[in-house]
């Protein structure tokens, strides 16, 4: 884990702590970083799914005979 000295917006930090349910500044910052990384990862995955759908990659699933025995 890295040690980092930085200035943060106290109001934003307090709001994040309230939303995340964290008690300490350290926990709030770490949880916020994890949340951002997860959200960004999900957004990227969703964009890929949309691209595949627009390309028609899932069209064969529209007919159940294509995937059920």
Secondary structure, DSSP 4 states (H G I P E B T S, - for coil): ---------HHHHHHHHHHHT-SSHHHHHHHHHHHHHHHHHHHHHHHHHHHHHHHTTTGGGGSGGGT--
